[in-house]
Amino acid sequence: MESAASRLTKEWLEADGLGGFASGTAAGIRTRRYHALLLTATTPPTGRVVLVNGFDAWVTTPAGRYAITSQAYGPDVTYPDGASRITAFTIEPWPRWTFALPDGTRIAQEILVPKNASAAAVSWKLLSGTSPVTLEVRPFLSGRDYHSLHHENPDFRFEAESSVSDSDERLRFRPYAGLPAISMHTNGRYEHAPEWYRNFFYAEESARGLDFSEDLASPGTLRFDLSRGEGVWLMAAEGHEDALGAGTAESALETLRSTERTRRAGFPGPLERASDAYLVRRGSGRTVVAGYPWFTDWGRDTFISLRGLCLTTGRLDEAGRILVEWAGAVSEGMLPNLFPDGKAQPEYNSVDASLWYLVVMAEYFQARAAAGRRIEGSERTILQGAFGEILTGYARGTRFGIHADQDGLLAAGEPGVQLTWMDAKVGDWVVTPRIGKPVEIQALWINALKIADAFTDRFRAILANAVDSFERRFWNEDGGYLYDVVDPDHRAGTADPTFRPNQIFAVGGLPYALLTGERARRVVDAVEARLWTPLGLRTLAPDHSDYHGRYEGGPLQRDGAYHQGTAWPWLLGAFVDAWIRVRGGGAAAIREARARFLAPLEAHLDEAGLGHVSEIADGDAPHTPRGCPFQAWSLGEMLRLDRVILRP
């Protein structure tokens, strides 16, 4: 039987397709401020607010009263003891727990979030036991920004508006003015008994050096007679009440179950089903949530993820909607780095987001052509317009010193700004500024120019110059690898020899390799020897003085380690692609790569974000998963590995 400690580190996710979600641990103990039952995106996919945080539940049988939930109230205080009664847990087809009580009574609990509605369903079913068996549930409510914490205050509104029938109860709470109301539909009987529950302890927040204590309000209790049938508790944010159904709570639950069971069964496999969590609505279009629980949609993450989440899985219409949606955000040849929560304007501090967009757009066109589905009309016009605007803007120069230099390579950066994917910043400290000509930016730039060269000669001279310059300027013969940045800090003729994984994109991960032959093999072998871990490539070689092998501590310590040794799973896509390429791409190499590089990721699916791939991991053994337990580009690149790169 799995231990309670093991269940505490395993997290489940139910996403609603709008940016909201429910999440928690397999142990049922909330360890993050983000663990909640009803977390809604008020302006999809942003404006996230926690409305229902969780609940306590007790089962009464002829033999006594037993808890089936647990809460952490301090580093060493867990109460009550319900987590100890879990005998089984699964996430298929949605999270389901089985509890065994001391008298032999067995209870099943399920949590389900439907697609395209800010709603959740919780149910309890008596599997075995002697009647009568009753259940008492105490909901915990807040009404706060999902990044914040809630504390006892006199403004919280405990009162409920309810409409009661003999067998059904509908409740409506509005804890604070200006926030969405919470609608509930249940076959339980509500009893108003307001209480504050104080000092919930969130271990993951404490470990990250953040505030970790919260107070939650409980307006009353729901009571169910499980001897007579399943207990049902449905909830929805204001505006999504249709998900609660017009009939009984039981019939509404069965409709949700039937719809979701059919929808989830329609995916070819569990990776495709997991990938669906990241594809969400933005306005009238679509976008990609970079990671749960705390990221929204980021430019580079969206386009890197798109290759696996959509192109690999055949979701071409979805890919087109996402590309069109982002095309409307092109400004001076740049696409946003992100759309921040609570801010009207996007942030454009990214040199690579636009380049990834061009690469993925070209792959999208190819995928549509291969499927016999030409891109016509306004979509084609919009995408081609964005392509030209980005390349023209980069060639002539745009924000942050981004421009094609005399050697054809793309220069970028100015003090105080982080433009590449290695973008950690603490106050005014940019941890890895990489000002100048970063190696992966050149790989992306030259790939974009090669793509453009197929239909216009406008950038042909820049392309020829860049190709001629790249290997001559980046090859470090003494080390047998590529420099990370040339002309660092715009100092012409100099180079940064720091050994990082970014060089792998010159060999793999993109349509056109910039480095081939013996030198390419030397790069791949060096990256494998110095940077590879079972959960990704380290961002810095361990022999460097700035190497950090563990991603832990407060924000300063963690951001200082983020790209200074921490391993990233998403880099495995480019690395394994390069590894296969330099070995000729034969069946034997593919079999070996699948066993060596994909198998550890498959094992990881059951150790952090269940069914998903983590954002990062420690560079040092045992390579503990860190960061977001559910990361879009990590899962996307695993899908691409499994379905494309390592396809027999």
Secondary structure, 3 states (H helix, E strand, C coil): CCCHHHHHCCEEEEECCCCCEEEEECCCCCCCCCCEEEEEEEECCEEEEEEEEEEEEEEEECCEEEECCCEEEECCEEECCHHHHEEEEECCCCCEEEEECCCCCEEEEEEECCCCCCEEEEEEEEEECCCCCEEEEEEEEEEEECCCCCCCCCCCCCCCEEEECCCCEEEEECCCCCCCCEEEEECCEEEEEEEEEEEEECHHHHHCCCCCEEEEEEEEEEEEECCCCCEEEEEEECCCHHHHCCCCHHHHHHHHHHHHHHHHHCCCCHHHHHHHHHEEEECCEEEECCEECCCCCEHHHHHHHHHHHHHCCCCHHHHHHHHHHHHCCCECCECCCECCCCCCCCECCCCCHHHHHHHHHHHHHHHHHHCCCCCCHHHHHHHHHHHHHHHHHHHHCCHHHCEECCCCCEEECCCCCCCCCCCCEECCEECCCCCEEEHHHHHHHHHHHHHHHCCCCCCHHHHHHHHHHHHHHHEECCCCEECCEECHHHCCCCEECCCCHHHHHHCCCCCCCCCCHHHHHHHHHHHHHHHEECCEEECCCCCCCCCCCCCCCCHHHHHHHCCCCCEEHHHHHHHHHHHHHCCCCCHHHHHHHHHHHHHHHHHHCCCCECCCCCCEECCCCCCCEECCCEEHHHHHHHHHHHHHHCCC
